[in-house]
Amino acid sequence: MISHQRFEHMLKKQTALSQYSTYEIGGEARYLAEPNTTEDLILLLDQVEKKGMNSFIFGSGSNILFPDQPDPDTLFISMRDHMEAKFHDNKLYVSAGMPMSSLALIGAMNGFHDFDFTFLLPGTFGGGIFMNAKYFSRQMSDVLDTVYYLDLDHISRGVQAIQAEDCEFGYKTTIFQKHRWFVTGADLKLEGTVNDPQLLNTILDQFKSQLYHHSSLGAFSSYYIGHLEQLRSQGRKITAMEDVITDRVGKKHFDYPSCGSVFKNNYDYGVPIGKLADQLNLRGTEYGRAMISPNHGNMIQNRGGAKASDVVHLIQVVQESIDKAFGFVPEPEVVIV
Ligand SMILES: Cc1cc2nc3c(=O)[nH]c(=O)nc-3n(C[C@H](O)[C@H](O)[C@H](O)COP(=O)(O)OP(=O)(O)OC[C@H]3O[C@@H](n4cnc5c(N)ncnc54)[C@H](O)[C@@H]3O)c2cc1C
C-alpha cells in the first residue's frame, strides 16, 4: 500500500515529452516519473509490472526521438534527477543521471582531466555508458572501472555489478544495448589520489542546488560555458575544455534542437556518414519543419515545430540515398521510440 502511494506520488500526468528531449519533439506522455534514487526506480518498475503497464527509461533525451503520440500505457521514466557521487577506494562513484558535462567540471575542480572529453557532451552519465559516448579518440569505456545495473527482466535481483572489460564496449556499442540492462551508476578510474574528498561533496551540493534541466541546447551550452568561466577566474587548468567549446560552438551544435549525429559511422565503408551525405548534396534538405543541417550532413535539426514524423522522413531520405549511391543502409544512432 505504501509502495502504491509512493508510486502515485511520483507520477506526473499529461507531460510533454518535448521538454525531455534536445530535439524538443514528442507528444504528451500520460504518465512520467523522475526518480532520484535507485530505490525509487525499482519501486516504479515493480508497480509498473504489477499494473501491467509498459515502461521506457531514459536519461536526458539527447539521443532520442520521442513519438508525436506516445503510448498511453507506457510510464516514461527519466533518470536526469538521479544525481549522486562519492569517493571510495580511490574510485569515483557516479550515478546514472549525472550530466556528463558536470562530470568534466567535477574532475577539473579536483585536478583530474580524464573526463575533459565529456564537457559539452549533452546527456547523462548512464546514457553515455549505454552508447559508449565518444568525442574524437576518447570514449566512456576509457574511464570506467565497474558498472552497476538492473536487469529489467529480473528486478528482484537488485543492483548487479560488471567490470568494464566485460561490458563489450565497441564503437557506439555496449552489452547494455544487447540486454535489458539499465545502468544505475559506475565507478570511474582515477589517475592520482584525491586530496580533498570533502571538497567533492561541497561541489556536488553546489551543482545539485544550481542544476536545472536543459532540453534547450542553447541553455545547456550557456550554462556550462558559464561554469567554465568561473573555473578560469579561479585559475584552474581548463584548456582542453576551451578547445571543446571552440569545436562544438564552431560546428553550430547548439543552434537548433537536434540529437547530434543521427547515424553511426560505418567503419567498414571508411567514410563518415556526414561526408557521404555531403557528396550527395543532402545538406539543407527540408521536410516539414525538419532540416538536414546546412553545417553537418549527419545532423537533422528541428527548425521550429518539427514532428517526429518529419525527422523520420529525413532519416529515410538519407538512408535510401546512401544505399542507392554507396550500397549500404546507415544505422541510426538516435533511439527512435
Ligand atoms: C548537440 C549534440 C551533440 C552530441 N555529440 C555527441 C558526441 O560527440 N558523441 C556522442 O557519443 N554522442 C553525442 N551526442 C548524443 C548524446 O549526447 C549521447 O548519446 C548521450 O550519451 C545520450 O545520453 P542521454 O542521457 O541523453 O540518453 P537518452 O537520449 O535519454 O537515451 C538514449 C538511449 O540510452 C538509453 N539509456 C539512457 N540512460 C540509460 C542508462 N542509465 N542505462 C541504460 N540505458 C540508458 C535510453 O533508454 C535510450 O535508449 C550528442 C547529442 C547532441 C544533442
The ligand as an SDF file (V2000), in Angstrom:
LIG
                    3D

 53 58  0  0  0  0  0  0  0  0999 V2000
   24.3170   18.6010  -29.9100 C   0  0  0  0  0  0  0  0  0  0  0  0
   24.6390   17.1680  -29.5840 C   0  0  0  0  0  0  0  0  0  0  0  0
   25.9340   16.7020  -29.6990 C   0  0  0  0  0  0  0  0  0  0  0  0
   26.2420   15.3620  -29.4030 C   0  0  0  0  0  0  0  0  0  0  0  0
   27.5360   14.9610  -29.5020 N   0  0  0  0  0  0  0  0  0  0  0  0
   27.8470   13.6800  -29.2190 C   0  0  0  0  0  0  0  0  0  0  0  0
   29.1990   13.2370  -29.3050 C   0  0  0  0  0  0  0  0  0  0  0  0
   30.1210   13.9950  -29.5950 O   0  0  0  0  0  0  0  0  0  0  0  0
   29.4560   11.9330  -29.0110 N   0  0  0  0  0  0  0  0  0  0  0  0
   28.4650   11.0610  -28.6570 C   0  0  0  0  0  0  0  0  0  0  0  0
   28.7730    9.8900  -28.3870 O   0  0  0  0  0  0  0  0  0  0  0  0
   27.1790   11.4630  -28.5620 N   0  0  0  0  0  0  0  0  0  0  0  0
   26.8530   12.7370  -28.8330 C   0  0  0  0  0  0  0  0  0  0  0  0
   25.5460   13.1520  -28.7190 N   0  0  0  0  0  0  0  0  0  0  0  0
   24.4870   12.1780  -28.4030 C   0  0  0  0  0  0  0  0  0  0  0  0
   24.1310   12.0660  -26.9020 C   0  0  0  0  0  0  0  0  0  0  0  0
   24.5350   13.1950  -26.1980 O   0  0  0  0  0  0  0  0  0  0  0  0
   24.7500   10.8290  -26.2760 C   0  0  0  0  0  0  0  0  0  0  0  0
   24.3360    9.6550  -26.9650 O   0  0  0  0  0  0  0  0  0  0  0  0
   24.3740   10.6720  -24.7940 C   0  0  0  0  0  0  0  0  0  0  0  0
   25.1340    9.6150  -24.2710 O   0  0  0  0  0  0  0  0  0  0  0  0
   22.8960   10.3650  -24.5590 C   0  0  0  0  0  0  0  0  0  0  0  0
   22.6400   10.4560  -23.1560 O   0  0  0  0  0  0  0  0  0  0  0  0
   21.1540   10.7150  -22.6150 P   0  0  0  0  0  0  0  0  0  0  0  0
   21.1830   10.6390  -21.1420 O   0  0  0  0  0  0  0  0  0  0  0  0
   20.6170   11.9640  -23.1760 O   0  0  0  0  0  0  0  0  0  0  0  0
   20.4120    9.4500  -23.2130 O   0  0  0  0  0  0  0  0  0  0  0  0
   18.9150    9.4400  -23.7460 P   0  0  0  0  0  0  0  0  0  0  0  0
   18.8440   10.2060  -25.0190 O   0  0  0  0  0  0  0  0  0  0  0  0
   17.9950    9.8260  -22.6570 O   0  0  0  0  0  0  0  0  0  0  0  0
   18.7260    7.8920  -24.0630 O   0  0  0  0  0  0  0  0  0  0  0  0
   19.3330    7.3070  -25.2050 C   0  0  0  0  0  0  0  0  0  0  0  0
   19.2430    5.7890  -25.0660 C   0  0  0  0  0  0  0  0  0  0  0  0
   20.0190    5.4120  -23.9330 O   0  0  0  0  0  0  0  0  0  0  0  0
   19.2250    4.6400  -23.0490 C   0  0  0  0  0  0  0  0  0  0  0  0
   19.6810    4.9730  -21.6990 N   0  0  0  0  0  0  0  0  0  0  0  0
   19.7270    6.2020  -21.1230 C   0  0  0  0  0  0  0  0  0  0  0  0
   20.2120    6.1050  -19.8830 N   0  0  0  0  0  0  0  0  0  0  0  0
   20.4890    4.7950  -19.6730 C   0  0  0  0  0  0  0  0  0  0  0  0
   21.0200    4.0640  -18.5830 C   0  0  0  0  0  0  0  0  0  0  0  0
   21.3390    4.6620  -17.4320 N   0  0  0  0  0  0  0  0  0  0  0  0
   21.1760    2.7100  -18.7110 N   0  0  0  0  0  0  0  0  0  0  0  0
   20.8550    2.0890  -19.8730 C   0  0  0  0  0  0  0  0  0  0  0  0
   20.3260    2.7290  -20.9300 N   0  0  0  0  0  0  0  0  0  0  0  0
   20.1570    4.0730  -20.8370 C   0  0  0  0  0  0  0  0  0  0  0  0
   17.7830    5.0720  -23.2980 C   0  0  0  0  0  0  0  0  0  0  0  0
   16.8810    4.0580  -22.9230 O   0  0  0  0  0  0  0  0  0  0  0  0
   17.8230    5.2860  -24.7980 C   0  0  0  0  0  0  0  0  0  0  0  0
   17.6520    4.0600  -25.4550 O   0  0  0  0  0  0  0  0  0  0  0  0
   25.2160   14.4840  -28.9930 C   0  0  0  0  0  0  0  0  0  0  0  0
   23.9050   14.9650  -28.8610 C   0  0  0  0  0  0  0  0  0  0  0  0
   23.6080   16.2930  -29.1420 C   0  0  0  0  0  0  0  0  0  0  0  0
   22.2140   16.7870  -28.9590 C   0  0  0  0  0  0  0  0  0  0  0  0
  1  2  1  0
  2  3  1  0
  2 52  2  0
  3  4  2  0
  4  5  1  0
  4 50  1  0
  5  6  2  0
  6  7  1  0
  6 13  1  0
  7  8  2  0
  7  9  1  0
  9 10  1  0
 10 11  2  0
 10 12  1  0
 12 13  2  0
 13 14  1  0
 14 15  1  0
 14 50  1  0
 15 16  1  0
 16 17  1  0
 16 18  1  0
 18 19  1  0
 18 20  1  0
 20 21  1  0
 20 22  1  0
 22 23  1  0
 23 24  1  0
 24 25  2  0
 24 26  1  0
 24 27  1  0
 27 28  1  0
 28 29  2  0
 28 30  1  0
 28 31  1  0
 31 32  1  0
 32 33  1  0
 33 34  1  0
 33 48  1  0
 34 35  1  0
 35 36  1  0
 35 46  1  0
 36 37  1  0
 36 45  1  0
 37 38  2  0
 38 39  1  0
 39 40  1  0
 39 45  2  0
 40 41  1  0
 40 42  2  0
 42 43  1  0
 43 44  2  0
 44 45  1  0
 46 47  1  0
 46 48  1  0
 48 49  1  0
 50 51  2  0
 51 52  1  0
 52 53  1  0
M  END
$$$$
